[in-house]
Every structure is written in C-alpha cells, then in structure tokens.
Amino acid sequence: MSEKNGENYENKIVKLDESVINKIAAGEIIIQPANALKEMLENSIDAKSTMIEILVKDGGMKLLQITDNGHGINKVDLGLLCERFATSKISKFEDLENIATYGFRGEALASISHISRLSVVTKTSESPLAYKAYYVNGKMCNANFKESGDSSIEPKPIAGKDGTQIVVEDLFYNIPSRLKALKSKSDEFGKILDVIGRYAIHTGHVGFSCKKYGESLQVLSTRPGVPIRERIRTVYGTSIASELLDIELDGSLAYNKDKHNGNENENENESICHTLGLIKVSGVITNANYNNKKRVQPIFFINHRLVSCDPLKRAINSVYQFFLPKGNYPFMYLSLEIDPKNLDVNIHPTKREVRFLNEDEIIELIVDKVHSILSSVDTSRKFKTQSILSKRTSEEENVSPIVKKYRQENKLVRVDSQQSKISSFLVQDISLQPKSNKSKLPVIEDNSEQKDREEVDVEVDDEIEVEEVEDSEVTNRRRTTVNLKSIQDIKADLNQLVDKPLSNVFNNAVYVGIVDEAKRLCCFQYDVKLFLCDYSSLLTEFYFQLALTEFCNYGDIRLSEPILLEDILAPLYTGDATMSTSLTSISEIISTVYNMSDMFEEYFRLIIKNNDQGKPMLISLPMIHQDIQVCMTKLPYFIYRLGKRVDYSDEKECLQGIMRQISLLYIPEPITSGDNEARGQLDHLLEHTVFPDIRKRFLAPKTLGRDVVQIADLPGLYRVFERC
C-alpha cells in the first residue's frame, strides 16, 4: 500500500477483459506466420485432403492463404469455427488418451482471428453451394471485418468447389510489438517453406504446392503418393536423396512373429518395442558419404505430429560423430508411433513438444538401430579426387571392416565389479582389523589344507563372561552330502521366490560405503545406477542362504570356558520386571533347547552338554563363514528364540527356523554415532568379505525389493546438469 495525492492507493486484483485474454492466448500459439500455417496445414490434413495449395505474400504477414480439397465444413458449424475450445476432434478429456488427429484444443483458428483478418470459403460434398464467412476476434462479422452486435450475420452463399480455403490477412496488425520482432520477409518465407517441406515428407498421401503472391511459378510442389526418396529429392535436393538409408523397427508384429517363426533372437528388438509401448519406427537417415557443413534440423514425427525431441537428436548425433568428419552434419527423418496411452500431447501451447513413457529406453533402442545400420554399410567412402585410385586387390576386398563403437558419456560405467581395486595391492590398515578383547573367534575350516591362523574380535555383553575362544584349528571332517527332503524343499521354495532382475543387480554390485550406521543403510553401485539398501535385511537373507548352503558342514566356534545356559539367559530375566514376567520361564526354555541338543550338534555344530551338576552348558556355536564374526551381545536372544520361536513338530519348519535364528545371530548391532572404529571395521567387512561373496552366490528374494531403492542414475544426473 502506498499514498498518492494524500489518499490511500492500493493495486487491486481484477479480471482481465475477454479481448485481452484472447490476445494473450493467441500470442502463445501464433508466434510467427509459420506457426499459423502449421495449424492450418494440420486442419487440412485432418480433413482428409489429398492436395493443399499455399499462397504467401510478404512472408505471410500480408497474406497467407491455404486451399485444400478435404471434406469441408458444414454451414451450421461456421458460427463456432473461430470460437475458443470449439472442436470436432474430442468431446471429453479422456479422448486425449487415444487422440489420432493433429488438432484437439479448438484454439488455432480462434487465436488467428484475434490477431488478423480471417475469411473462410468452404463446401461439403453434400452441399450444392459453397459458403463464405468473415471473422474478427473469434466472432463472425461482415465483409469489412467490423464487429457487429447483430447475431443474425449468416455465411454468404457463393460458387466454389469441395474443400476449404482459409485466408489470413494483415497478421499481427493489432500487435505492433510482435510485428516489429519478426525477421525479414524472405526469412519468414523460408520458415514457411521449411514447415511445408517437413509435412510433405511425412504425409505421402497428400500433395503440396506453394508460391508467392503475384508469381506464376511454384516455389515448392510435391505430388501425392510419391515414394519418400522422391519427396526428399524435391524438398532437399539430390545430394541428400542419393545417400539415404532406411531405418525401421516394428513392435506391433513382435508377438506374431515369435508365435509363427519361433525365432527369439531375430525378433528381440521388436519384442522390447512392444513391451515399451513403441508400435513402430520408420524413416530415413543419411550414410557416412553425406558430408554437409550446413546443419539440417532433424524431422521428427511422433504419432504423426511434428515435434522437436532434443534428447533423441543429441543421442543420434553422438553416433554420427564416429562416422562423419568433424563439422559435418547428417540428415534424419524419423516417424515414431507410440501407444497413445503412453503419450501426452497437451504440454505445449504450439504442440511442438510431447512427453511419453519409457523415453530413455526407446531412444536407446533407436540409437542402437542407427549404429548397427551405419556400421553395416560403413565399408567404403566417396572422396573428391583428381587422380584415379588403383583397384583393390581381392585380399583387401575380403577384409571385413572394423565396427566402430560410439561413446555415450551418460551411459559409461565408471566402476566395474570384475576389476581389481588399487586398495587390494596396498597394506591393509591395521586399525580396521579386529583387536584382541574378551573373546576371540577361531577360523575353523572343513578342508585338509591348513591356512594362516586369524583371530577375530567380538565385543561381549558385560553380563556374559567369555574369557576367550580357543585358537584356530583345522578339522578332518569330510564334507557331508545332504539329501534331506526338507532341505531340498527349502531350496526349492527359495528358488521360486527369487527376483531375477534384483539378483542380477547384486551379482554385479560394487560396494560404495555406509550411509547411516544407526539406521544400517549402505550404498552400492550397479551399472550406471546408485542404490541405497538396508544392509541388515540384506545380511539376514545372505546369512540364511549361507546357513542353508553349509547345512551339516558348519565350522565350530569353541569357547575355552563353557557357559551355563542359565547364565546366558539371565540378562533377559533380570531387567524390566514387566518384560521378564511376559517371557516364557527360563527352565522351560533350557529344557526345550537341551532336548534338541543332539540334533543341534549333528546338523549345526551347536554343542550343548551337561556339566557335573547336570546343568546344560554352551560349548560351541555354529560358524557359517570363516571371516564373519558372531554378534555375542545377541547370544541371550539366540538361545531364547531357539526355545520359543522354533516349531520342532515339523521338520521343514524346524530346520528353516533354526537357520533363520543363526543368520540373526550374525547380524551386527547398530553402531552408535561417533564410533569410527566400529564403523571402519563394519565397512571393511562389507567391502572385502560380504559383497564379494554376494556377487558369487546370492539369490535375492522378492521380499528384499522393499529394502533396496534406486536413488540416482548417470543419465538422470546428466539431464539435471544439462539444465544448469
């Protein structure tokens, strides 16, 4: 608020006048004469025309006339012809999902009528006469283009032929700033010819002719039904037309071909197209012999709509960099037919841009096709020379050309899971190796070769005293072959739940690092994608599969001093009184566990024996991997769950439940913030032990998908930085 002439002055929000609104809308849609022509051309093509004639004066600013032989406009519809949002193409919003025409908004002629003087002559095949109408500001008016409040103005009957003629005069006469911003008459006429040429190439069933007002010779003329190479020769010349290569992908025939021919390799691309919603790709591109210093803008039609698709243009140009000399540019015309349900045409006022699903995948398919076509014909080149080259020998002719590989920076994999890292050649940091503490876990192997002894620390809860674990030793036990039906059933169930794409991700994953030790989150890279995962869920599944693989062949983690089960479980019962009363009695847990001690020892190397007083003691724990240590703070929960959570009445459920508890025993506890030593040890374990083994033998179940999230990918990051 401000003061003006001693009074309070305030800018109020008011609704714009209808004429102002319409002029603003017209300015968004009609930027130059070529835009007006494009809208009228599309209307003529929608009207099933086979011949379209264009007459231009002063670059389209003084006169722009288009005449077609389409089905015409009914007399009763002429009153609504230039009304905004009046159209015959759609009736409800859902029709946009299956739109098959160029126009659909009903704004083109309305916008033109607000910035020019527009007249229409039209005749349908059923009508004996043609009718002429004049329009200004979206309303029908008299022949002087003066608005009249009289609503009884009717179209004038005249002689005429079937079709429609639209005459646009004095374009931008009421918007002088836009008129001054236009380029010269010749430049604007060149843009008009460019639009006509593009539609002439794509719409082969329609003939086009264009000439300047007052001249008898036509500047551009094409006949309907002419092959595409002849149309391109007419529009762009012989130099382009003689160096063209056909490109075609047809996804609509994929399943039919597979069904009749049974050739999967031959139809792989077509099947992928069908999956991505790509119905067909057709067009022509120039070969490596076409050297042109002048850039020719590519011609892209998506669902028969002229659009500009910068990602596709950049991708194809990156391929041509390896076939054309520097500073030379190709010619390309591509027509894409996409499932209308996957296409959004209503995102730009002039409809020059569209959006569609699976854009990156579709572009990659097209780029691969372009590269394969160019590589297959890149056997010879044409050069201008003054001397005659000697004829090639037969040996030289038989040498197959080297197929060039194009480099796409946004698709390069910077990290390869199969390559060694420089850290493997360096001396390992001693601070990352476990130090001696209250307990030491031995390395016990089941083969006859003795390796260097290692000692791995675990931190033990203060309530449980484990003085030490015996040093590493090698056993002479031979590996047992397991034929239990329950184990085979568990493996079969696991195979049925495998998520193959996710398993492929983990089998080629490269560990990046821990992101949040409190939430147990880590990052890893696959191909050009970065993933975030809950490593506790990942380790639970991985350790379970290790336990399943090593069933009956576990190593031993022997304690030098056995611990009474009663002492192990005591911390659970000496804490919160409410919690302890809700737990199953300690005697019942010990009794259940001890009754299964023979089975524990035979299958899992979990040894429990009575001492001299007849009290059960824990002597050893199962070892599923020599480089992975048990989380001893979970030992009370491990024993309790063996007595409470495992169903011993069913063999399959029993064995599966025990292996699940063993996997939980190995999951590390969340690390407190600031404990850099513990984080470093866990990071070292994940990078050098866990992820290398995961790449070799891990099958990711479908349930793990909810704990793995893709957070970035290289092509997406390139698109972000391109906008910066």
Summary of the structure (lengths in Angstrom):
residues: 724
radius of gyration: 38.7
end to end distance: 37.2
largest distance: 121.4
contacts: 2074
relative contact order: 0.07
helix: 39%
strand: 20%
